[in-house]
Amino acid sequence: QVQLVESGGGLVQAGGSLRLSCAASGRTFTSYTMAWFRQAPGKEREFVAATKWSDDSTYYADSVKGRFTISRDNAKNTVYLQMNSLNPEDAAVYYCAVEVVIMLTLQRADKYNYWGQGTQVTVSS
């Protein structure tokens, strides 16, 4: 079955950087979209970024554009989220997710059936 394992979360000062990793296994993901979502306490899960395995398409939430970069290593079936210029509003549990989705719906968490366990990102001010 599909398994997603995230790593790389932690505590960072405002203005700092972190890189999250998500290792995927269980099937061939050529047709899939891999996405990062985040959820802060008391808030809904929100889209952060996504990339398609089949090409170089990338998508970002407006709140992270210019600061976060999603990338992947196809040989390792791993997707990364480089997060720069972090601020306290970025603090959340970050989840990776994978699914076959169309562009119009890739920001919707309910369209993804496979999720990792989450990794905590804490940003101190």
C-alpha positions as CSV (number, residue, x, y, z in Angstrom):
1,Q,0.0,0.0,0.0
2,V,1.0,3.6,-0.3
3,Q,3.2,4.9,2.5
4,L,4.4,8.5,3.0
5,V,7.0,9.3,5.6
6,E,7.8,12.9,6.4
7,S,10.9,14.2,8.2
8,G,12.7,17.5,8.7
9,G,10.4,19.4,11.0
10,G,11.7,21.2,14.1
11,L,12.1,24.5,15.9
12,V,13.5,27.5,14.0
13,Q,13.8,31.2,14.7
14,A,11.8,33.6,12.6
15,G,13.6,34.3,9.4
16,G,15.2,30.9,9.4
17,S,14.9,27.9,7.1
18,L,13.9,24.3,7.2
19,R,13.7,21.5,4.6
20,L,11.0,18.9,4.9
21,S,11.2,15.6,3.1
22,C,8.5,13.1,2.2
23,A,9.5,9.6,1.0
24,A,6.8,7.8,-0.9
25,S,6.5,4.1,-1.5
26,G,4.0,1.5,-2.5
27,R,3.4,2.2,-6.1
28,T,4.5,4.0,-9.2
29,F,3.6,7.6,-8.9
30,T,4.0,8.8,-12.4
31,S,0.5,10.1,-12.7
32,Y,0.2,11.5,-9.2
33,T,0.4,14.9,-7.6
34,M,2.4,15.2,-4.4
35,A,1.3,18.0,-2.2
36,W,2.2,19.6,1.1
37,F,-0.5,20.8,3.5
38,R,-0.3,22.3,6.9
39,Q,-2.6,22.6,9.9
40,A,-2.2,24.9,12.8
41,P,-4.1,24.4,16.1
42,G,-7.8,25.4,15.7
43,K,-7.5,25.9,12.0
44,E,-8.4,23.9,8.9
45,R,-5.8,22.0,6.9
46,E,-4.6,24.3,4.2
47,F,-2.7,23.8,0.9
48,V,0.9,24.9,0.8
49,A,2.5,23.5,-2.4
50,A,2.2,20.7,-5.0
51,T,4.1,19.2,-7.8
52,K,3.3,16.6,-10.4
53,W,5.5,13.6,-10.8
54,S,5.0,13.6,-14.6
55,D,6.4,17.0,-15.3
56,D,7.9,20.1,-13.7
57,S,4.7,21.8,-12.7
58,T,4.6,23.4,-9.3
59,Y,1.9,25.2,-7.5
60,Y,2.0,27.3,-4.4
61,A,-0.3,29.0,-2.0
62,D,-0.1,32.8,-2.2
63,S,1.1,32.9,1.5
64,V,4.3,31.0,0.7
65,K,5.1,32.1,-2.8
66,G,8.7,33.3,-3.1
67,R,9.6,31.7,0.3
68,F,8.9,28.0,-0.2
69,T,10.1,25.7,-2.9
70,I,8.8,22.3,-3.7
71,S,11.0,19.9,-5.5
72,R,11.4,16.1,-6.0
73,D,14.0,13.4,-6.5
74,N,12.3,10.9,-8.8
75,A,15.0,8.3,-8.2
76,K,14.3,8.4,-4.5
77,N,10.5,8.9,-4.8
78,T,11.0,11.8,-2.4
79,V,9.5,15.3,-2.4
80,Y,11.0,18.2,-0.6
81,L,9.7,21.4,0.8
82,Q,12.4,24.1,1.3
83,M,11.0,26.7,3.6
84,N,12.9,30.0,3.9
85,S,12.1,33.3,5.7
86,L,9.9,31.4,8.1
87,N,7.6,33.4,10.3
88,P,5.4,32.4,13.3
89,E,2.4,32.2,11.0
90,D,4.1,29.3,9.3
91,A,4.1,27.2,12.4
92,A,1.9,24.1,12.0
93,V,2.0,20.4,11.5
94,Y,3.0,19.8,7.9
95,Y,1.6,16.8,6.0
96,C,2.5,15.4,2.6
97,A,-0.2,13.9,0.5
98,V,-0.4,12.1,-2.8
99,E,-3.2,11.4,-5.2
100,V,-4.3,11.6,-8.9
101,V,-5.9,15.0,-9.0
102,I,-6.7,17.6,-11.6
103,M,-5.2,21.0,-11.4
104,L,-8.5,22.7,-10.5
105,T,-8.7,20.6,-7.3
106,L,-5.2,20.0,-6.2
107,Q,-5.5,22.6,-3.4
108,R,-8.4,20.6,-1.8
109,A,-7.3,18.4,1.0
110,D,-10.4,16.2,0.6
111,K,-9.2,15.1,-2.9
112,Y,-6.2,13.3,-1.4
113,N,-6.5,9.8,-0.1
114,Y,-3.0,9.2,1.0
115,W,-1.3,11.1,3.8
116,G,1.8,11.0,5.9
117,Q,1.8,11.2,9.6
118,G,2.8,14.9,9.8
119,T,5.9,16.7,11.0
120,Q,5.8,19.7,13.4
121,V,7.3,23.0,12.4
122,T,7.6,25.5,15.2
123,V,8.8,29.1,14.5
124,S,9.9,31.3,17.4
125,S,9.6,35.0,17.2
